[in-house]
Amino acid sequence: KKGFIHLKNGFLKIHDDNTVDLVPFSPRFRSRNQSPIAFQEDAKCERFLNELLCPAVDAEDAVLIQKYAGLCLLGDNLIQRILILGGEAGQGKSQLAIVLQELVGLQNVTELRTRLLSERFELYRYLQKTLLIGVDVPANFLMQKGAYVLKGLTGGDWFDAEKKGSVRSFQMKGNYCIVITANSRLQVQLEGDVNAWRRRILLVEYNIVVPKKNIPNFGKRLIEEEGSGILNWALMGLQRIWDDINTTGGVILGE
């Protein structure tokens, strides 16, 4: 179980009461999953909130995204959920996905390919990663033959990942955070397992008018300008999800 979050300028040590303190690097911390963002206690992220997130979604959905961002930063999907951002093109979904990837660290992220999830060597790509991303996926993304594996990848199941050209297998636990963006409503291959999919999916609908002017590479620019503030925003979301889990055992959703 992780007891820390690995950042650019130190470790956020997580105490038993879920408070955190920034501590220096030390040999007792072992991590392959460093975030490239530095912790600054007073940093803000006003452009991120006012120009990308809050105008695009309802207030309750903004809080839900904040909670999930905290889990992405932690690198452990405590609520065993998949976040799906849906809506028309050009509303900022992909830019938000870029912000989350840059926040976690690109070396800790890889592409989610449902059509290959049941193939022999696909899971090996996920070793040492913490966040799986599917951006602008087609409507049949969750209808692919390997889509059922997503339930295990988020549900804490154990897998044997096989490396091509090797006789070894590598154990991995399915505690990945998964973020999917789509411009069309996704269809799901239920195969009778309705409740399991209902428990897995968090659906956020973007509902703004497409902006007349787009800002190139906006997500990347926000990380460069407000990275530490976005980090603080995600840490607040992590505290909120811990509070939810302590209260109900899972994430608290609005109506």
ZINORUR-V576124 format. One record per residue. RES is the residue in three letters. PSI is psi in degrees with one decimal (999 if undefined). Layout:
res=(RES:RES)
psi=(PSI:PSI)
//
This chain:
res=(LYS:LYS:GLY:PHE:ILE:HIS:LEU:LYS:ASN:GLY:PHE:LEU:LYS:ILE:HIS:ASP:ASP:ASN:THR:VAL:ASP:LEU:VAL:PRO:PHE:SER:PRO:ARG:PHE:ARG:SER:ARG:ASN:GLN:SER:PRO:ILE:ALA:PHE:GLN:GLU:ASP:ALA:LYS:CYS:GLU:ARG:PHE:LEU:ASN:GLU:LEU:LEU:CYS:PRO:ALA:VAL:ASP:ALA:GLU:ASP:ALA:VAL:LEU:ILE:GLN:LYS:TYR:ALA:GLY:LEU:CYS:LEU:LEU:GLY:ASP:ASN:LEU:ILE:GLN:ARG:ILE:LEU:ILE:LEU:GLY:GLY:GLU:ALA:GLY:GLN:GLY:LYS:SER:GLN:LEU:ALA:ILE:VAL:LEU:GLN:GLU:LEU:VAL:GLY:LEU:GLN:ASN:VAL:THR:GLU:LEU:ARG:THR:ARG:LEU:LEU:SER:GLU:ARG:PHE:GLU:LEU:TYR:ARG:TYR:LEU:GLN:LYS:THR:LEU:LEU:ILE:GLY:VAL:ASP:VAL:PRO:ALA:ASN:PHE:LEU:MET:GLN:LYS:GLY:ALA:TYR:VAL:LEU:LYS:GLY:LEU:THR:GLY:GLY:ASP:TRP:PHE:ASP:ALA:GLU:LYS:LYS:GLY:SER:VAL:ARG:SER:PHE:GLN:MET:LYS:GLY:ASN:TYR:CYS:ILE:VAL:ILE:THR:ALA:ASN:SER:ARG:LEU:GLN:VAL:GLN:LEU:GLU:GLY:ASP:VAL:ASN:ALA:TRP:ARG:ARG:ARG:ILE:LEU:LEU:VAL:GLU:TYR:ASN:ILE:VAL:VAL:PRO:LYS:LYS:ASN:ILE:PRO:ASN:PHE:GLY:LYS:ARG:LEU:ILE:GLU:GLU:GLU:GLY:SER:GLY:ILE:LEU:ASN:TRP:ALA:LEU:MET:GLY:LEU:GLN:ARG:ILE:TRP:ASP:ASP:ILE:ASN:THR:THR:GLY:GLY:VAL:ILE:LEU:GLY:GLU)
psi=(133.6:135.2:15.1:164.8:125.5:115.8:177.6:-36.6:21.1:-166.4:135.7:105.1:129.5:121.6:173.3:-29.1:13.1:17.1:159.1:149.0:140.6:124.6:156.2:164.2:145.5:149.0:-18.9:-14.3:127.4:121.0:139.9:-0.7:70.6:136.2:140.1:5.7:138.6:145.1:125.8:116.3:-35.1:9.6:143.5:169.5:60.3:-40.4:-41.6:-46.1:-43.8:-22.0:-20.9:-52.1:-62.4:-35.3:-15.9:-25.2:164.2:158.8:-41.2:-37.4:-33.9:-39.8:-40.7:-43.4:-39.3:-42.8:-43.8:-34.1:-37.2:-40.3:-40.1:-41.4:-40.6:-33.7:25.6:116.4:81.0:-27.2:-2.5:47.4:157.1:128.7:121.7:123.8:115.4:158.1:178.6:162.0:151.8:13.5:-1.1:5.4:-46.7:-35.0:-36.9:-40.6:-37.9:-42.1:-45.3:-40.8:-43.7:-34.9:-45.4:-34.4:121.3:-27.8:-12.9:8.2:146.5:163.2:138.7:124.7:93.1:-29.1:-17.8:0.7:-28.8:2.6:163.7:-40.8:3.2:-40.3:-23.1:-28.7:-20.4:-7.2:137.0:8.5:161.1:-18.0:128.8:133.4:132.4:112.8:131.2:50.7:156.8:168.4:-25.5:17.0:-38.3:10.1:-4.8:158.4:-25.5:4.0:-28.8:-23.9:-22.7:-35.0:-39.1:-33.4:-21.6:-12.1:7.7:10.7:157.3:140.4:155.9:113.0:126.9:131.6:133.8:132.2:7.5:150.6:-3.6:155.9:153.8:122.3:139.8:145.2:137.3:74.1:33.1:144.3:138.6:127.1:128.0:134.2:143.2:142.8:-8.1:159.4:126.5:143.3:147.0:134.7:93.1:-43.1:39.4:-6.0:59.8:-47.3:-36.9:-41.7:-38.4:-38.2:-22.7:-32.8:130.6:114.3:122.3:123.6:121.7:133.2:28.3:161.5:136.1:126.5:145.1:-27.9:123.6:146.7:115.3:137.0:40.6:-42.7:-44.3:-41.2:-38.7:-41.2:-41.4:-37.5:-35.3:27.2:-46.0:-34.5:-40.0:-35.8:-45.0:-39.0:-43.5:-36.3:-36.4:-37.8:-37.9:-40.9:-38.6:-40.1:-35.4:-41.5:-42.0:-46.7:-40.4:-28.8:-46.6:-10.2:-2.9:-170.4:138.5:124.0:150.4:178.7:999)
//
